[in-house]
């Protein structure tokens, strides 16, 4: 039996229990290398990079804000952004630029920087570094 002065206390739920994960703008990186500078090979490797980034981070075109591609000076057969357009990414601003030419840097390298909306935390993002570009970020999980 309880009297009117007894109160039941329960612990307040934590902040993560109260609210679902909030969608935020995040930046994702990645890179790949080419075996040779030919248009079809460049488009295939760049598409593979985009596909991996989307799959690993559960992204769709609707999540994207923009994509920046860079290529080293020894890549000239096509714009890497062309691979995104051919894959159907048509409503997202794309930009191609030259990578810095650094002595001892990786040759025939294409890098990508994607700005997207996601509910994932920075530690949950998976940045793909494929082929010879894997050596750029050996600290990251696959």
C-alpha positions in Angstrom: 0.0 0.0 0.0 1.3 3.5 -0.8 0.3 6.8 0.5 -0.3 9.9 -1.6 3.2 11.2 -0.9 5.0 8.3 -2.6 6.3 9.0 -6.0 7.6 6.6 -8.6 10.9 7.7 -10.1 12.4 6.4 -13.3 15.6 7.4 -15.0 15.2 9.8 -17.9 16.0 8.2 -21.2 19.4 9.2 -22.7 19.5 11.8 -25.5 20.1 9.1 -28.1 17.0 7.2 -26.9 14.8 10.3 -27.1 15.7 11.3 -30.6 16.5 9.4 -33.8 19.8 10.2 -35.5 19.8 13.6 -37.0 20.7 14.0 -40.7 23.8 16.1 -41.2 26.1 17.2 -44.0 29.2 15.0 -44.1 32.2 14.8 -46.4 33.4 11.5 -47.8 36.7 10.9 -49.5 38.1 8.1 -51.7 40.6 7.4 -54.5 41.5 4.9 -57.1 44.3 4.5 -59.6 44.5 3.6 -63.2 46.6 1.0 -64.9 46.7 3.1 -68.1 45.2 6.3 -69.2 42.4 5.2 -71.6 38.9 6.6 -71.5 37.0 3.4 -71.0 39.4 2.3 -68.2 39.1 5.7 -66.5 35.3 5.6 -66.6 35.2 2.0 -65.3 37.6 2.7 -62.4 35.8 6.0 -61.5 32.4 4.3 -61.6 33.7 1.5 -59.4 34.9 4.2 -56.9 31.5 5.9 -56.9 29.7 2.6 -56.5 31.9 1.6 -53.5 31.4 5.0 -51.8 27.6 4.8 -52.3 27.4 1.1 -51.2 29.6 1.4 -48.1 27.7 4.5 -46.9 24.2 3.6 -48.0 23.9 6.7 -50.2 21.6 7.6 -53.1 21.7 10.5 -55.6 19.1 12.3 -53.4 21.6 12.4 -50.5 24.2 14.2 -52.5 25.1 17.9 -52.4 28.2 18.0 -54.7 31.1 15.9 -55.9 34.6 17.1 -56.6 37.0 14.9 -58.6 40.7 15.5 -58.9 43.2 13.7 -61.2 46.9 13.7 -61.4 48.7 15.3 -64.3 49.2 12.0 -66.1 45.4 11.5 -66.5 44.0 13.2 -69.5 41.8 10.7 -71.4 38.5 11.9 -69.9 36.9 13.9 -67.2 36.3 11.7 -64.1 32.9 13.4 -63.6 31.8 11.9 -66.9 31.6 8.5 -65.1 29.1 10.0 -62.6 26.9 11.5 -65.4 27.0 8.1 -67.3 25.9 6.4 -64.1 22.8 8.7 -64.0 23.9 11.2 -61.4 22.4 14.2 -63.3 21.1 16.6 -60.7 24.3 17.0 -58.6 27.0 19.7 -59.2 30.2 18.0 -60.3 33.7 19.6 -60.6 37.0 18.2 -61.9 40.4 19.7 -60.9 44.1 18.8 -61.0 45.7 17.2 -58.1 49.0 18.7 -56.9 52.0 17.2 -58.6 54.1 16.2 -55.7 57.5 14.4 -56.0 57.0 10.8 -55.0 53.2 11.0 -55.2 50.9 8.3 -56.5 50.7 8.3 -60.3 47.5 8.0 -62.4 45.3 8.7 -59.4 41.7 9.9 -59.3 40.4 11.3 -56.0 36.8 12.0 -55.0 35.3 14.3 -52.4 31.5 13.9 -51.8 29.3 16.2 -49.7 26.2 14.4 -48.7 23.4 14.3 -46.1 23.6 11.3 -43.8 22.6 10.1 -40.4 25.9 8.4 -39.9 28.5 9.8 -37.6 32.0 10.6 -38.9 33.3 7.3 -37.4 30.7 5.3 -39.3 31.6 6.6 -42.7 33.6 4.3 -45.0 36.0 6.0 -47.4 37.0 3.7 -50.3 40.6 3.7 -51.4 40.9 1.2 -54.2 43.7 -0.4 -56.2 47.0 1.5 -55.8 45.4 4.3 -53.9 44.9 2.1 -50.9 48.3 3.1 -49.7 47.0 6.7 -49.2 44.9 5.7 -46.2 45.9 2.4 -44.7 44.6 3.7 -41.3 41.0 3.5 -42.5 38.8 0.4 -42.2 37.7 -1.2 -45.5 
